[in-house]
Amino acid sequence: MATKRKPIREQLKEAILNADVSRYRIAKETGLTEASLSRFLNDVAGLSLDSIDKIGDYLELDITTRERKPRKRKGK
C-alpha cells in the first residue's frame, strides 16, 4: 500500500525549518515579514499563494504530482 503524502502545508513547514538559512533570512529575501512567517509556522495563519511561490523559489522547491488512478464510478 502506498504511503500517504503529507499536506503541502506540512511539507513547506519542514522545508523552512530544515533550511540551511535562518527564518529571518527567508523572510528578508522573500519580502515576507518575520511575523507572517512565524504565524504560518505556528499554525496561526496561512500564506498567500504568492508568498508560497516566493518561499518555494527561494528554497528551490518543486511541487510535483503523482498520477492518480481513475476513480470507479458508482452505478454506471
C-alpha positions as CSV (number, residue, x, y, z in Angstrom):
1,M,0.0,0.0,0.0
2,A,1.3,3.5,-0.9
3,T,2.3,5.8,1.9
4,K,0.1,8.8,2.5
5,R,1.8,12.0,1.4
6,K,2.0,14.9,3.8
7,P,-0.1,18.0,3.0
8,I,1.7,20.7,1.1
9,R,1.5,23.0,4.2
10,E,3.4,20.5,6.3
11,Q,6.0,19.9,3.5
12,L,6.6,23.6,3.3
13,K,6.9,24.0,7.0
14,E,9.5,21.2,7.1
15,A,11.4,22.8,4.2
16,I,11.6,26.1,6.1
17,L,12.6,24.5,9.4
18,N,15.2,22.3,7.7
19,A,16.7,25.0,5.5
20,D,20.3,25.9,5.8
21,V,19.3,29.6,6.3
22,S,17.5,31.3,9.2
23,R,13.8,32.1,9.1
24,Y,14.9,35.7,9.4
25,R,16.9,35.4,6.2
26,I,14.0,33.6,4.4
27,A,11.6,36.4,5.4
28,K,14.0,39.1,4.4
29,E,14.9,37.5,1.0
30,T,11.3,36.8,0.1
31,G,9.8,40.1,1.2
32,L,7.7,38.5,3.8
33,T,7.6,39.8,7.4
34,E,9.1,37.7,10.1
35,A,5.7,37.9,11.8
36,S,3.8,36.4,8.9
37,L,6.3,33.6,8.6
38,S,6.1,32.9,12.3
39,R,2.3,32.8,12.2
40,F,2.4,30.3,9.4
41,L,4.9,28.1,11.2
42,N,2.9,28.2,14.4
43,D,-0.4,27.3,12.6
44,V,-1.9,30.7,13.4
45,A,-2.4,31.9,9.8
46,G,-1.9,30.7,6.3
47,L,0.2,32.2,3.5
48,S,-1.0,33.5,0.2
49,L,-0.1,31.6,-3.0
50,D,2.2,34.5,-3.9
51,S,4.1,34.1,-0.6
52,I,4.3,30.3,-1.1
53,D,5.7,30.8,-4.5
54,K,8.3,33.2,-3.2
55,I,9.4,30.8,-0.5
56,G,9.4,27.9,-2.9
57,D,11.6,29.8,-5.4
58,Y,14.0,31.0,-2.6
59,L,14.4,27.4,-1.2
60,E,14.4,25.9,-4.7
61,L,11.4,23.7,-4.0
62,D,9.4,21.8,-6.6
63,I,5.8,20.8,-6.2
64,T,5.2,17.6,-8.1
65,T,2.1,15.4,-8.7
66,R,1.8,11.7,-9.0
67,E,-0.5,10.0,-11.4
68,R,-3.9,9.2,-9.9
69,K,-5.7,6.0,-10.7
70,P,-9.2,6.7,-12.2
71,R,-11.9,6.5,-9.7
72,K,-14.6,3.8,-10.2
73,R,-18.0,5.3,-10.9
74,K,-20.9,4.0,-8.9
75,G,-24.0,2.8,-10.5
76,K,-23.0,3.0,-14.2
